[in-house]
Amino acid sequence: IDRRVRYLSKRLQALRVVDIAPSDPGAVFFGAEVEVEAVASGDAARYRVVGPDETDATRGWISIDSPLARAMLGKRVDDEFEAVLPKGPSRFVILSVDYPAGG
């Protein structure tokens, strides 16, 4: 427990609350809800780009530090990009970018 308390105490110093939409809401940045389609299979998935301490796979919340999130940062609807995932490189296309009200 001591180790976890020390870890969380250090994390608190680095945390920032982001409560405004980015100046360019048409591009993928922190807090975005993004729908992507895998080019090879046509399968679509929706993700939300969140901080590393907020990840939740069941909700589709992925860390901004993840390979998929890093690859889609700055991309817009219809942009195609490649992400190097654990199973290997995969190509995706952005279908939508949204910023939910209230975070």
Secondary structure, DSSP 8 states (H G I E B T S, - for coil): -HHHHHHHHHHHHH-----S--S-TTB--TT-EEEEEETTT--EEEEEEE-TTS-BGGGTEEETTSHHHHHHTT-BTT-EEEEEETTEEEEEEEEEEE--TT-
